[in-house]
Amino acid sequence: MDRKLTYKLPPTTITDKLVSQNTRRVKALEEQKRRRAEKFDSTRQLDLFADLSLGVSDDEVDLNSNEPDGPAILREGLASYTSMLPAPSENDQVEASTRADKKRKGKKGASKGQLRRQSKWANQCMYAELLEMLDDDVWSVSPDAAAHDGLPEDLEKGWVCVAPVPVGKRCLAVVTAAPNGISPNTTLRSRLLGKPLMPRFPSSLPPETVLDCILDANWRDNGILHVLDAIKWKGQDIGDCEAPFRFWWRDTRLAELLPSPAPSMLTATSKSADVPISPLNSQSRYQFPYPNTLVPVPYHTDTTLLNLRSQIIPLARSTRAVPVNLPLSAADGDGEMVIDAIDDAQRPVHPANLVVTVSSDGLLLYVAEATYEPGSSPLSSWIPVACSDEDSMDGPTIRRPLDRFER
């Protein structure tokens, strides 16, 4: 039966199921530290100067020497020592040529469909794993069961909590051209395949910026794009920084941006009683063609058990009120949109401040000293308010991991 369950699964999936989440988390954190150390050493290029020598130092010179001119002083640069570096062998040149030939043949042999499916933005989001927790009767197992309930041992000191996480679609916001509030410069890419979710739209984000975002489930009614994490800002890589600094940088830089102008496209909504109209549409008869309000998801560095119980978990269960800017026509004196011969592009538009309600989906936990890691990672844990259990023997059931986490 075990062989049937693991049939056609990748080897890493089979191996990871046999190891606890905490063990994989420690291993992933050590791997990040090793890669960071190797990256710093490679930029310093210490290996090139390991065997170089600048001559005899002053401490090694015999002070009792009878030389009239004293010790010889080297006045040459490092260019004379280039001959000491190892020269590339013929085997290295042959291997490099072979790799280049294989790369060219691979590009020619790939079909157009395969090239079209490949995207450098595919699976670049740091996707959290569901937090592993033991059964509710863990307290009755043994006096030391509290230490083995599945929660991280350093939960109160070494983690950062993000809550409330809104309901929506995970994506990447990629900015290419310089922002001017008019020209389209921002693209939303899907989390798994990296495909664009909508045409490019203008935003106030600076060029060469990549943000980890959540597209609100009702973005056409409220125009909200929730910013979860910062990966790159103005070409500077923020993903190599620790989690508290990334969240602080995200909030600080977003607060400095000018508010994006509200789109001027007006869409009439049906007045029929059979068509459900949201409260926002009933007042303005407006739908956003693209998101224009950037809202950072709140984060909390105080993850003590008292603060989790009294503040963070209640926030993860509650809704959040967010103000948005909505353009209203000058002819809309009483909230009813007047349809006449004037084109929507020529109609005068004035912004109006409205408050919308955003539903919560749960909370996220990040290892404080961990950097941003693309793909699924145990360094980030997800605790939803409720989820469906399809593997239950009694059929699909609703589980509430947040209630178990609180207990």
C-alpha positions in Angstrom: 0.0 0.0 0.0 2.9 2.4 0.7 4.3 1.7 -2.7 1.0 2.5 -4.4 0.7 5.8 -2.5 4.1 6.9 -3.6 3.7 5.8 -7.2 4.9 8.4 -9.6 5.8 10.9 -6.9 9.2 12.7 -7.0 11.8 11.3 -4.7 11.9 14.5 -2.6 8.3 14.2 -1.8 8.7 10.6 -0.5 11.8 11.6 1.6 10.2 14.7 3.1 7.2 12.8 4.4 9.5 10.7 6.5 11.2 13.7 8.1 9.4 16.1 10.5 8.8 19.7 9.4 11.0 21.1 12.1 13.9 19.0 10.9 13.4 20.1 7.3 13.1 23.7 8.6 16.5 23.6 10.3 18.1 21.9 7.3 16.7 24.6 5.0 17.9 27.4 7.2 21.4 25.9 7.3 21.4 25.6 3.5 20.5 29.3 3.2 23.4 30.2 5.5 25.8 28.1 3.4 24.7 29.6 0.1 25.0 33.1 1.5 28.6 32.4 2.7 29.5 31.0 -0.7 28.0 34.0 -2.4 30.0 36.4 -0.3 33.3 34.4 -0.8 32.7 34.3 -4.6 32.3 38.1 -4.8 35.5 38.6 -2.9 37.4 36.2 -5.2 39.8 35.0 -2.5 40.9 31.9 -4.4 42.6 34.1 -7.1 44.9 35.7 -4.5 45.5 32.7 -2.3 49.0 31.8 -3.7 50.2 35.4 -4.5 53.0 37.0 -2.5 54.1 40.6 -2.4 57.6 39.8 -1.2 59.3 39.6 2.1 57.6 41.6 4.9 59.4 44.1 7.1 59.3 41.7 10.0 61.3 39.1 8.2 64.0 41.4 7.1 67.3 41.1 8.9 67.9 44.4 10.6 71.6 43.6 10.9 72.0 43.4 7.2 75.0 45.2 5.7 73.2 46.2 2.6 73.7 50.0 2.0 70.3 50.5 0.4 68.3 48.5 2.9 65.7 45.9 2.0 64.4 45.9 -1.6 61.0 47.5 -2.1 58.6 46.1 -4.6 57.2 48.8 -6.9 55.3 46.6 -9.4 51.6 46.0 -9.6 49.7 42.7 -9.5 49.9 42.5 -13.3 53.3 40.8 -13.1 51.8 38.0 -11.1 49.1 36.9 -13.6 51.5 34.3 -14.9 51.1 32.5 -11.5 47.4 31.9 -12.1 46.5 28.4 -13.5 46.0 28.5 -17.3 42.8 26.9 -18.7 43.6 23.4 -20.0 42.5 22.0 -23.3 39.9 19.7 -21.6 38.2 22.7 -20.1 38.0 24.4 -23.4 36.5 21.2 -25.0 34.0 20.9 -22.2 32.9 24.5 -22.6 32.5 24.1 -26.3 30.5 20.9 -25.8 28.1 22.6 -23.4 27.6 25.5 -25.8 26.8 23.1 -28.6 24.3 21.2 -26.5 22.6 24.4 -25.4 22.2 25.5 -29.1 20.9 22.1 -30.1 18.4 22.1 -27.2 17.0 25.5 -28.2 16.6 24.3 -31.8 15.0 21.0 -30.8 12.5 22.5 -28.4 9.1 23.0 -29.8 7.3 26.4 -29.8 4.9 25.2 -27.2 7.6 24.3 -24.8 9.4 27.6 -25.2 6.1 29.4 -24.8 5.3 27.6 -21.5 8.6 28.5 -19.9 8.7 31.6 -17.8 11.3 33.0 -15.5 8.6 34.1 -13.1 7.2 30.5 -12.7 7.2 29.3 -9.1 9.1 32.3 -7.8 6.8 33.0 -4.8 7.8 31.8 -1.4 5.0 29.4 -0.8 4.3 28.4 2.8 3.8 24.9 4.0 0.8 24.0 6.2 2.0 24.0 9.8 2.2 20.5 11.1 0.3 20.2 14.5 -0.5 17.0 16.5 -3.9 15.9 17.6 -5.9 17.9 20.2 -5.3 15.3 23.0 -1.6 15.8 23.0 -1.7 17.2 26.5 -2.9 13.8 27.9 -0.1 11.8 26.3 2.7 12.6 28.8 3.9 15.5 31.0 6.4 16.5 28.3 3.9 16.4 25.5 3.8 20.2 25.3 7.3 20.2 23.9 6.2 17.8 21.1 3.0 19.4 19.9 4.4 20.2 16.5 4.8 23.9 17.1 8.3 25.5 16.6 10.3 25.6 19.8 11.4 29.2 19.2 8.0 30.4 18.2 8.1 33.3 20.8 11.5 34.7 19.7 12.5 33.5 16.2 9.4 34.1 14.1 7.4 36.9 12.5 3.7 36.7 12.1 1.7 38.2 9.2 -2.1 38.6 9.9 -4.8 38.9 8.7 -3.9 37.4 5.4 -6.7 38.4 2.9 -8.6 36.1 0.6 -7.3 36.3 -2.9 -5.0 35.0 -5.6 -1.2 34.8 -5.0 0.8 36.6 -7.6 4.0 38.6 -8.4 3.8 42.3 -9.2 6.6 43.0 -11.8 7.4 46.6 -12.7 9.5 47.2 -15.9 9.2 50.8 -17.3 9.6 54.1 -15.4 6.4 55.0 -13.6 4.5 58.2 -14.7 1.0 57.2 -13.6 -0.2 57.0 -17.3 1.8 54.4 -19.2 1.3 50.7 -18.4 4.4 49.5 -16.5 3.1 46.8 -14.1 2.3 43.2 -14.7 0.8 40.6 -12.4 2.2 37.1 -12.8 0.6 33.9 -11.6 2.4 32.1 -8.8 2.8 28.6 -10.4 3.2 29.2 -14.1 4.3 32.9 -14.1 1.7 33.8 -16.7 0.2 37.4 -16.8 -3.2 37.6 -15.1 -4.2 40.8 -16.9 -2.8 43.3 -19.3 -0.2 45.8 -18.1 -1.5 48.7 -16.1 0.0 51.9 -14.7 1.1 52.1 -11.1 3.2 54.4 -8.9 5.8 51.6 -8.1 9.4 52.4 -9.2 11.0 50.5 -12.1 12.8 47.2 -11.6 10.6 46.3 -8.6 9.2 42.8 -7.8 6.7 42.4 -5.0 5.0 39.3 -3.6 1.3 40.1 -3.6 -2.2 38.8 -3.2 -4.8 40.0 -5.7 -8.0 40.6 -3.7 -10.9 38.3 -4.4 -13.1 41.4 -5.1 -10.5 43.5 -6.8 -13.0 44.6 -9.5 -15.1 46.2 -6.8 -12.4 47.7 -4.6 -9.3 47.8 -6.7 -7.0 46.5 -3.9 -3.7 44.7 -4.4 -2.3 43.4 -1.1 1.5 43.5 -0.8 2.7 40.5 1.2 6.5 40.7 0.8 9.3 42.6 -1.0 11.7 40.8 -3.3 13.3 43.6 -5.3 13.0 47.4 -5.1 14.6 49.7 -7.8 16.9 46.9 -8.9 18.1 46.2 -5.3 17.7 42.6 -4.1 15.7 42.7 -0.9 15.0 39.0 -0.9 18.5 38.3 0.6 17.5 40.2 3.8 15.9 38.8 6.9 12.1 38.8 7.2 11.6 41.7 9.7 13.7 44.0 7.6 11.8 43.0 4.4 8.5 43.8 6.0 9.8 47.1 7.4 11.2 48.1 4.0 7.9 47.2 2.3 5.9 49.4 4.7 8.4 52.3 4.6 8.7 52.4 0.8 5.0 52.0 0.1 4.2 54.8 2.4 6.5 57.1 0.4 4.7 56.5 -2.9 2.1 58.9 -4.2 -1.4 57.5 -4.5 -2.2 56.2 -7.9 -4.9 58.1 -9.8 -8.2 56.2 -10.0 -9.0 54.7 -13.4 -11.4 56.8 -15.4 -13.3 53.9 -17.0 -16.9 53.8 -15.9 -19.1 50.8 -16.4 -22.9 50.9 -16.0 -24.4 48.2 -13.8 -27.8 46.7 -14.5 -30.6 48.1 -12.5 -32.6 44.9 -12.6 -33.6 43.4 -9.2 -32.5 40.0 -10.4 -28.9 41.0 -10.7 -27.0 41.2 -7.3 -25.3 44.5 -6.7 -22.6 44.9 -4.1 -22.9 48.0 -1.8 -19.9 49.5 -3.5 -21.4 49.2 -6.9 -24.9 50.3 -5.7 -23.4 53.7 -4.7 -21.0 54.3 -7.7 -21.9 51.9 -10.5 -18.2 51.5 -11.0 -15.8 48.6 -11.5 -12.0 48.8 -11.6 -10.3 47.8 -14.8 -7.1 47.1 -12.8 -6.0 47.3 -9.1 -4.7 50.8 -8.1 -4.6 50.6 -4.3 -1.5 49.0 -2.7 -2.3 47.7 0.8 0.5 46.1 2.8 -0.5 43.1 4.9 0.2 43.8 8.6 3.1 42.0 10.3 3.9 41.4 14.0 7.3 40.8 15.5 5.9 40.2 19.0 5.0 36.5 18.7 4.8 35.7 22.4 2.0 33.3 23.4 0.2 36.1 25.2 0.3 38.4 22.2 -0.7 35.6 19.8 -3.7 34.7 22.0 -4.9 38.3 22.7 -4.2 40.2 19.4 -2.8 38.2 16.5 -5.3 35.3 16.4 -8.4 37.5 16.8 -7.1 39.7 14.0 -6.7 36.6 11.8 -10.4 35.7 12.4 -11.8 39.2 11.8 -12.3 41.4 8.8 -10.3 44.4 7.9 -11.5 47.9 6.8 -9.5 49.4 4.0 -10.1 52.9 2.5 -10.0 53.1 -1.3 -10.2 56.0 -3.8 -13.2 55.7 -6.2 -13.7 58.1 -9.1 -17.2 59.5 -9.3 -18.7 61.5 -12.2 -19.5 65.1 -11.6 -23.0 64.4 -12.7 -23.5 61.9 -9.9 -25.1 64.2 -7.4 -27.1 61.6 -5.5 -25.1 58.4 -6.3 -27.0 57.6 -9.5 -24.9 57.5 -12.6 -26.4 59.6 -15.4 -26.0 58.1 -18.9 -26.1 60.7 -21.7 -24.3 61.5 -24.9 -21.0 62.5 -23.1 -18.3 59.9 -23.6 -16.8 58.4 -20.4 -13.3 59.6 -21.3 -14.6 63.2 -21.5 -16.7 63.1 -18.3 -15.1 65.0 -15.4 -13.9 62.6 -12.7 -13.4 63.3 -9.0 -12.1 60.9 -6.4 -14.2 59.8 -3.5 -13.0 58.0 -0.4 -14.8 54.8 0.5 -14.2 52.1 3.1 -14.4 48.5 2.0 -14.3 45.3 4.1 -11.7 42.6 3.4 -12.1 39.1 4.6 -9.4 37.1 6.3 -8.1 33.7 5.2 -5.7 33.0 8.1 -2.2 33.9 9.2 1.4 33.3 8.1 4.5 32.6 10.1 8.0 33.4 8.8 11.4 32.4 10.3 12.9 35.7 11.3 16.4 35.1 10.2 15.5 33.4 6.9 15.8 35.1 3.5 13.2 35.0 0.7 13.3 31.5 -0.9 11.4 30.8 -4.2 9.1 27.7 -4.2 7.5 25.8 -1.4 9.6 26.2 1.8 9.3 25.0 5.4 10.8 28.4 6.5 7.2 29.8 6.1 4.2 28.2 7.7 0.5 28.7 6.8 -2.4 28.5 9.3 -5.8 28.9 7.6 -9.0 29.8 9.4 -10.7 26.8 7.8 -9.9 24.3 5.1 -11.6 21.3 3.5 -10.3 17.8 4.2 -10.9 15.7 1.1 -9.0 12.7 2.5 -11.5 12.0 5.3 -13.1 8.6 5.5 -16.5 10.2 6.0 -16.2 12.4 2.9 -15.2 16.0 2.6 -15.1 17.8 6.0 -14.2 21.3 7.2 -11.2 21.5 9.5 -10.2 24.6 11.4 -6.4 24.7 11.9 -6.5 28.1 13.5 -8.6 26.8 16.4 -6.1 23.9 16.9 -3.2 26.4 16.7 -4.8 28.5 19.4 -5.4 25.4 21.7 
